[in-house]
Amino acid sequence: MTSAPVVPASSDPPSMISARGLRKSFGQRGKKGQGTEFEAVRGIDVDVQRGVAFGFLGPNGAGKSSTMRMICCVSPVSGGDLRIFGLDPATHGPEIRARIGVCPQEDTLDTELNVWENLYVYGRYFGLPRDVVKGRIDELLDFVQLTDKARAKVDDLSGGMKRRLTIARSLINKPEILILDEPTTGLDPQARHVIWDRLFRLKQQGVTLVLTTHYMDEAEQLADRLVVMDKGVIVAEGSPRELIERYSTREVAEIRFGVGQNEAAAPQVSDLADRVEVLPDRLLLYTEDGERALQEVLGRGLRPETTLVRRATLEDVFLRLTGRTLAD
Ligand SMILES: Nc1ncnc2c1ncn2[C@@H]1O[C@H](COP(=O)(O)OP(=O)(O)OP(=O)(O)O)[C@@H](O)[C@H]1O
């Protein structure tokens, strides 16, 4: 006997977060005292479905944090429509905040308190009864692998441990959505992998993750779906794989000539690839077969200082869409 398939209640799951034409502007004072408006988010549409990890990828200043702050109900919407759990942040802020967890870009831990106390104070702030908070702290310290640091001072923790504590703190109210602004910025590779592993487990437990990052590897590792943001607008949306397939070839041959020689060499290789990008320090040849393109470069008597064939990444997508690298 075969068991009945599990049929979802609806083929179209409800959006946890839905934005239509969402805008954020900041007033600025000009030199002569006149007010001007700066638009950090310029009319974006976003739908985040339950249980996914949704990423906002973009360079500094793209408008990611401004978007997150509106979703977290700490910054009012300037225009358009935003719904979290179908609710309007302007009228249902406390209700929404009770159901989300927020892990801000900067650690805002209380250095006067130890690890355990940081979680306790936060739990009490959420109105959880003492016994419930205590049980929850045990679970969370275990989850972020800080049980043996419960009585340690915050200042004695490594950067990765502080991040894990901040994540634990953001989970105290068992949020349905966890919002993470640049979760691993400033951490070393090993600490980043530990964080990714924990976030992956949360996703398996059904928590919807919304994260911003300017690391393309982080977006590729964590995000099921992502939007690429630049200068306040969304320039592309899809899964990491879809975006790479849509906007790049499979492989990239990177060739570096000496300083100042890359641009001059570009016309001599332009017919060897679907597309050639000229960066100050290298040429990128977009092609399905990078090794073959490289052999043809060498066959023409050109002698790059270094060469590399790699698979295309989200960085290539970003470069194609904006003409800039994520680090610019
Ligand atoms: N309170 C504010 N007042 C004025 N301008 C602001 C304010 N907050 C952000 N901005 C501007 O809005 C733009 C978008 O900033 P935002 O922090 O949303 O970008 P981001 O993509 O999150 O970048 P980062 O990775 O640096 O946080 C930037 O030009 C920033 O200077």
The ligand as a MOL file (V3000), in Angstrom:
LIG
                    3D

  0  0  0     0  0            999 V3000
M  V30 BEGIN CTAB
M  V30 COUNTS 31 33 0 0 0
M  V30 BEGIN ATOM
M  V30 1 N 19.1800 57.5360 8.1140 0
M  V30 2 C 19.6360 57.8370 6.8930 0
M  V30 3 N 19.6770 59.1250 6.4600 0
M  V30 4 C 20.1340 59.4310 5.2330 0
M  V30 5 N 20.5770 58.5160 4.3200 0
M  V30 6 C 20.5550 57.2240 4.6970 0
M  V30 7 C 20.0890 56.8150 5.9880 0
M  V30 8 N 20.1960 55.4530 6.0610 0
M  V30 9 C 20.6980 55.0510 4.8680 0
M  V30 10 N 20.9170 56.1010 4.0630 0
M  V30 11 C 21.4570 56.0570 2.7010 0
M  V30 12 O 20.6400 55.1970 1.9360 0
M  V30 13 C 21.4280 54.4360 1.0210 0
M  V30 14 C 21.1400 52.9760 1.2130 0
M  V30 15 O 21.6550 52.5820 2.4800 0
M  V30 16 P 21.4450 51.1250 3.0670 0
M  V30 17 O 22.1080 51.0830 4.4030 0
M  V30 18 O 20.0230 50.7640 2.9840 0
M  V30 19 O 22.2680 50.2710 2.0160 0
M  V30 20 P 22.8070 48.7870 2.1460 0
M  V30 21 O 22.5740 48.1550 0.8310 0
M  V30 22 O 22.2220 48.1250 3.3130 0
M  V30 23 O 24.3490 49.0010 2.3690 0
M  V30 24 P 25.2560 48.5030 3.5970 0
M  V30 25 O 25.6950 47.1500 3.1900 0
M  V30 26 O 26.3500 49.5060 3.6020 0
M  V30 27 O 24.4030 48.5380 4.8240 0
M  V30 28 C 22.8740 54.8220 1.2690 0
M  V30 29 O 23.2730 55.7720 0.3140 0
M  V30 30 C 22.8340 55.4200 2.6590 0
M  V30 31 O 23.8420 56.4100 2.7970 0
M  V30 END ATOM
M  V30 BEGIN BOND
M  V30 1 1 1 2
M  V30 2 1 2 3
M  V30 3 2 2 7
M  V30 4 2 3 4
M  V30 5 1 4 5
M  V30 6 2 5 6
M  V30 7 1 6 7
M  V30 8 1 6 10
M  V30 9 1 7 8
M  V30 10 2 8 9
M  V30 11 1 9 10
M  V30 12 1 10 11
M  V30 13 1 11 12
M  V30 14 1 11 30
M  V30 15 1 12 13
M  V30 16 1 13 14
M  V30 17 1 13 28
M  V30 18 1 14 15
M  V30 19 1 15 16
M  V30 20 2 16 17
M  V30 21 1 16 18
M  V30 22 1 16 19
M  V30 23 1 19 20
M  V30 24 2 20 21
M  V30 25 1 20 22
M  V30 26 1 20 23
M  V30 27 1 23 24
M  V30 28 2 24 25
M  V30 29 1 24 26
M  V30 30 1 24 27
M  V30 31 1 28 29
M  V30 32 1 28 30
M  V30 33 1 30 31
M  V30 END BOND
M  V30 END CTAB
M  END
